[in-house]
């Protein structure tokens, strides 16, 4: 019982210092690892080695993948490729279904681009679509927000799922996570879309418009023009589709039946499908989006910007791995394994942990890193010790990391402020929507677990 008390105190301390006192999650997790090591009675000669080995190993396993994925996202954002992808989806779906259009745009764009950045980029487009179709601005805000959120927490190469995969030891199975994560994210987005449609023709009072909100169509035209010459549709989608296809093909090639061949073919596909190589190919493809924008100089500047974005995520991920290594080395693992196995909660445990952490401290990434570190030693006792089970644990954690977005989440404020939604209304719409979509995602994961486990 002492071990449980220590764990609860450590988790509560992480939440408190990161949400209330605004201490860096990196320092909070590292401090929790050190304090926990002493509290659990680990030999002092092994404490530093346990934490540093996990810290360095995680950076080695996942560092380049997160960095390359971040570079792709930054290039798509700064080159206007995200706008091109959005317009391509509008051409296919049309403006007849404005909420569906915005949900699908968010679903695609947020695979490489952070949901916060995605909303900032696409907000003018959202307002323009609302203006042209007569749809409620609140409905399109919910649809875009939840579409972005769905893939942000469930589909690599966004950092959260990658960090969880690394902590759970399946960074080589990213292709399987993508293959399962895409339909789970789609279910999540579509269920949230139904909620958004409840406001489609409803007149919801918004905060007074500023000067920037007088003519949404003009705003979008100005935004589009600010990028200069936009890339072509194929070029815009290339940096996303190339790595996703390579990773998935590599995963298929490695199936026991070798459906794509053996020998040299298998070696080539396996190498190209390695996440770090696949994302490096996507990064190189993104260079072509910068033609006429300063070329090499512009790309170097974007790489430096991406490094600044990725560095805190990498450090938080590695610190979370150190915390997880301390938990795994302690007697807590045996205690929880013996007791959780009798409860039969299975796939619900990673979901509930992530949901509790997300709701308490606000950051989806921190929730995924911390909960995956906590769950890693327990996979066997939860019946999730196989590769398939661990993949489902990653997705359950991603589903929990949506529940719920409220005042302690920066994304909540990005969406509500840019959409002019009053705080009270935002709680009744945006917060409820993220809760619904998180539960829907977990429902899809639970259904998958019943089939594949």
Buried (B, 14 or more C-beta within 10 A) or exposed (E): EEBEEBBEBBBEBBBBBBBEEEBBBBBBBBBBBBBBBEBBEBEEEEBEEBBEBBBBBBBEBBBBBBBBBBBBBBBBBBBBBBBBBBBBBBEEBEBEBBBBBBBBBBBBBBBBBBBBBBBBBBBBBBBBBBBEBEBBBBBBBBBBBBBBBBBBBBBBBBBBBBBBBBBBBBBBBBBBBBBBBBEBBBBBBBBBBEBBBEBBEEEBEBBEEEEEBEBBEEBBEEBBEEBEEBBEBEBBBBBBBBBBBBBBBBBBBBEEEEEBEEEEEBEEBBEBBBBBBBBBBBBEBBBBBBEEBEEEEBBEBBBEBBBEBBBBBBBBBBBBBBBBBBBBBBEBBEBBBEEBBEEEBBBBBBBBBBBBBBBBBBBBBBBBBBBBBBBBBBBEBBBBEEEBBBBBBBBBBBBBBBBBBBEBBEBBBBBBEBBBBBBEBBBEBBBBBBBBBBBBBBBBBBEBBEEEE
